[in-house]
Amino acid sequence: MTDAVAPPLAWTVSPEPVDSPDAWELLREYYTEVAGRYYALHEDRRATPEEIAEGLAQYPDVHLAPPHGVLLVARHGGAAAGCAGVRLLDERTAELKQVFVRARHRGRGGADALLTAAESAAARMGAERIRLDTRLDLVEAIAFYRRHGFAEIPPYHDGIYAEIFFEKRLSR
């Protein structure tokens, strides 16, 4: 008799409104994690609930809505597990935003699935390239983008938290 092995849970990625309960909770977790890391590094403290709420209120969610943007939600075995946003900067350039996978789902291919879906969404919107910015302390993100063919470029905006910039040509 052989031991049965359960098949791995499948990833699905689909567009979802930013204000859906699952999307909103994922964006909240994303912001809580990145803000928490920022405050721990720069101020040796945790982010307060008020700072999290203030940061979330400043998110430009209208930019992640059709026809010039999309928020993608990844589900692992049916459970909301991650998200990624794409928005057009101009007719040929898209920007990748808020790529996040919940900690308990990391290491299972979710970020790869989100990035593939985000690149496809950008190409469907007419983009020839996709850009992003991140912070230098988010070393896992930097390694992930480099591993997936993103090359460092000069800054394309002057956002306060943007410290390193990347771009990748999209295949049609």
C-alpha positions, 0 to 999 in steps of 0.5 A: 500500500502506498501513501497518498500524496495530496496534490499541491493547492492551485494558484489562481489570479484574477482582477478584483475591485480595490474595495472588495473585502479580500482586496482591502484586507490584502492591501491593509496587510501589505501596508502594515508589513512595509510600514512596520519594516520602515518604522522598525528600521528608521525609528526603532519602533512599530507603526501605530494603528493611526499611521497605518490608517493614515497611510491606507487613506493615501493609497491611490486606489482609483489608479488600480481600476479599469481602464488604466489599471487593475488590482489582481488578487491571487488565491491559493486553494481558494483563499485570498493569499496575495495581490499586485496592482498595475497602472498605466503611467503613459500609453507605453509604460505600466507601473507595478504596485503593491505586490504582496503575498501573505507570509503563510503562503510565501515560497509556494509560487504565488509571487511568480503567478502574480507577476506573470498575471501583472505583466500580461495585464500591462501588455493587454493595456498596451504597455511595452514596459513595466516599471516599479520602485521599492525601498532598499531595505526590501531586499527580498523584493529586489532579489525577486525583481532582478531574478525575473528580468527587471533591470535597475533604471534611473529614478522616474519619480521623486517619491519619498519612499522610492529608493531603487527603480526597475524596468522590464520590457514586456513581450507581446 
